Amino acid sequence: MLDLAPQALAASPLLERVKQNPQIARNICGELRALNAKGVASTSPQAVSMVSKSQGLNATEAEILTTYVVGLHCPDVR
């Protein structure tokens, strides 16, 4: 059996916000699809910067949120 620290089991407020408001994910997916249409990947610095600015996050938080949103809400985004 795994012995996980309580912090590891706690939900991330960043991800919980999207879970509670799926419209945030839909908006991010739309923005990322628009970048994809221009040949820009969702993992690019430009995409991370866009998510960072639109969501009021730092770059690390924006990368985490983008990965989460793409994985669960818009797997067609590259």
N, C-alpha and C positions, 0 to 999 in steps of 0.2 A: 504494500500500500504506500502511496506517495505521502510524504509529509510536507505539505505546502504551507507557507507562511500565510497568515490571514490577509496580508496585503495582496498576495498573488490571487486570492479568491475574490477580492473586491472588484466590482464593476467599475470600468473607467467612466468618469463623468463625460469625457469627450465622446465616447461611443454611445453612452446612454442617451445623450442628447439626440443623436440621430435615430436611435431605436424608438424614442418617444415621439419623434417628429420626422416621419419618413419623407416629408416634403423637402427637407434639407438634402437628403440623399438624391432625390429626383432632380433638384436644382444643380447639385454638383455633377451628376451624371450628364445632364444637358450641357453644362459648361465644358466638361471633358470631351464629350462627343464633338462639340464645335471645334475644339483644339485638334482632335483626331482628324477631322475633315481637312484641316490645314497641314496635316502631316506631323503634328506634335503629339508625342507620347504622354500618357497620363503620369509617367514617372519623371518627366523632364523638369528641369528647374523652372521653366515657364509655367507648367501646370501646377507645380507645388506652390509657386508664388501666387498664382491666381486663387487657389483654394485658401491659402494663408490670408490673403487680403479679404476675400469674400466672407470668410468665417471668423476673422479676427484672431488668427492662430499664429504661433511661431512656425518656422519651417519644419521642425521635427513633428509637431502635432499635425501639421497639414499633410505630411507624408503618411503618417499613421492613419489619419482619417481617410485619405484618398485610397489607400490600400484596402481598408475596411469597406468603404462604399463601393468601390469597383468590384471587389470580391463577392459582395452580397446583393448589390442592387443593379449593377450594370456590367456583367461579365463580358459584354460585347466591346467594351471600351478597351483600348490597348494603350 
